[in-house]
Amino acid sequence: MTVPTPWADAAPLRLGGRPRRLIPFVVGYEPIPESVSVAGGSSFRFLMEPVTAAAIVFDEGWFLVDGGFDPSRIRDRDRRVASFDYENYLPIVPAGDPLIDQVAAASLEWGDLAAAAITHAHFDHTGAARLLSPDQPLLLQASEWDHVLSATDARAAFLFVDDLVREGLTVVTLDGDTSLAAGLEAIDTSGHTPGHQSFVVDLGDRTVVLAGDAADLRRNIVDCVRCGSTVGHDGDARAAGAARRLHDLDARDGVEVWPAHDPEWGPWRQVIAQQS
């Protein structure tokens, strides 16, 4: 069993200086009912949403947020059926390994990766964990780790526990808002899942907030409307609070909040255009 290390007891991340670049990745696609992304949305209308990740490049080293699917789960028919046989759900991964390929295209070296983090543990965010060596910790909220371990039906909870609980993976748990390095902070945006977190990246001339699934779409942020899928008796209230927090951050001068799955959001559209 993987035993996580609390942030207070973990070694400092191997990141030097400050964030200088934020590199967006699109690593897959999935059809999602609007009602899952936006509370009150249509359950009949499906959106083809990008599955995204981002590299935060420091003066020394880089940091990965999310990672999409493990492509081997999709390419192997038996694993795909066992993993994703949900009604009206079909994960899509372009040719190759989109995460590895886009990291290479950005001239980043995996050996320089200091750490990775997931906004939450749903299976469209945990695929990069397979690529981490023991000296490259995976960061998530302690409440999210507890959610993973306590799930009585991981399939129904959209979790691949073996992505996160495996030999050789170093897990570091956070407790709410946490400064991770100069210019990089994890913030509590729980509700979609019990330990959902977003990331605030200070790039000097602007600040980007990677919202994760606390805001699938820009509509969640601009209209201050929570996501439609929540966990727990207080999930709706927490998700509404997360939407308000992201809305307020986005209203600040020099701050832009990026929705995780919006097919119309400029940075994701630009990645898609570059790949075509």
Beta strands, then each sheet from edge to edge (+ up, - down):
strand 1: 5-6
strand 2: 16-33
strand 3: 46-60
strand 4: 62-65
strand 5: 113-117
strand 6: 138-141
strand 7: 171-174
strand 8: 178-181
strand 9: 184-188
strand 10: 197-202
strand 11: 207-210
strand 12: 255-258
sheet 1: 1+ 7+ 6+ 5+ 4+ 3- 2+
sheet 2: 8+ 9- 10+ 11- 12-
end
